[in-house]
Amino acid sequence: MEQGMMNRPDPQANRGTGPDILPLLPGAVCCPAGEETGPKLPSREQAFVTGSVETPAGRLPRVSSRLERRDRWGAIKARWGIGRMGYTLDPGLYALGVPDGESPVLVSANYKLSFDRLRSALAGRDAWILVLDTKGINVWCAAGKGTFGTEELVRRIESIGLKEVVGHRSLILPQLGAPGVAAHTVKKLSGFGVKYGPVRADDLPAYLDAGCRATEAMRRKGFTLTERAVLIPIELIEAVKPMLMISLVLFFLSGIGGPGGFWENAAAYGTFAVVALLSAVAAGAVLNPLLLPYLPGRAFATKGLWLGAAVAVTVLALKGFDPSVWTGRLAIAAWLLVIPAVTAYLAMNFTGCSTYTSLSGVYREMRWALPLEIGMGLTGLVIWVVSRAIA
């Protein structure tokens, strides 16, 4: 977790542990009892489908590598959390271009943003895209959750009749899906060997042209400024919703205490409470990902605490509370606790989408950071209420 470090996910390090391989027994990879047998084909009526292609397994939808305006608009909405959990496509097999029995088979998730990134990277190529049912979750996260895994992959190979469509027995999986897939089990149960492609979809053309050989650079996952910045919208939207409600409560509570009338007090002190909370949100959801490699500390919560403290000092300096009176001292103490607590909590949200952390590391951090953040936040709110009551 050194700052600026780029982890190198090892596709061969996967042990195939977890729920993916436990239920897999020879002869038990097809449909459960009561379900229909035979190929399960994705709908050809989906908006992005451009045609169809006849195969021994049935008529399959054809897609293009060119993204239309509705695809790009859908991606923008998903980035901002609008319809994010419903931005999916049917699992199954899709034809990209005009593939034949020897065309490569690339595996993806049924989160449409992942699917679109894959097909748009393969302009002018003919390939089959095997989409797994990851419940609308991207490849990396789905591999960790088990939905992009051995069992689903083997089941999908059988359910769409892939052996009837292609003559070879090779699959190309995204490298970031390796933690969820036991390649040796897939080979044993389906007959298909697994190759791990590059981390980035944009490197696929070079990977394919090199005979499915990845360079050292293709195996490395960075976390650049651009990659961090694209995470901001959805985190910001999710954080702002509850904070606006809390800000509204604090605004009206501010009117109860103070030397003036209700609205005069609310305007003077409640407005600052709203600004202070929104500053904490901006620090945790915007500044934190942008400045992540440069913030002190290894744990994300530590980074957030330092950043929150800096923001709190800045906001308090602009407000100019009088430290010579008790109300001023209490207000300063309250916001020096609340703002860093909120910022640190929001900063921890990025542990699941960065290359800096591991699952065990996240668990260790949460065990000490969450109680600290909750304690700081609640203590700060109590002190703030007291400061308003004695004003």
Secondary structure by P-SEA (a helix, b strand, c coil): ccccbbbbbbccccccccccccccccccccccccccccccccccccccccccccccccbbbbbbccccaaaaaaaaaaaaccccccccccbbbbbccccccccbbbbbccaaaaaaaaaaaaccbbbbbbbcccccccaaaaaaaccccaaaaaaaaaaaccccccccccccccccccccccaaaaaacccbbbbbccccccaaaaaaaaccccccccccccccaaaaaaacaaaaaaaaaaaaaaaaaaaaaaaacccccaaaaaaacaaaaaaaaaaaaaaacccccccccccccccaaaaaaaaaaaaaaaaaaaaccccccaaaaaaaaaaaccaaaaaaaaaaccccccccccaaaaaaaaaccaaaaaaaaaaaaaaaaaaaaac
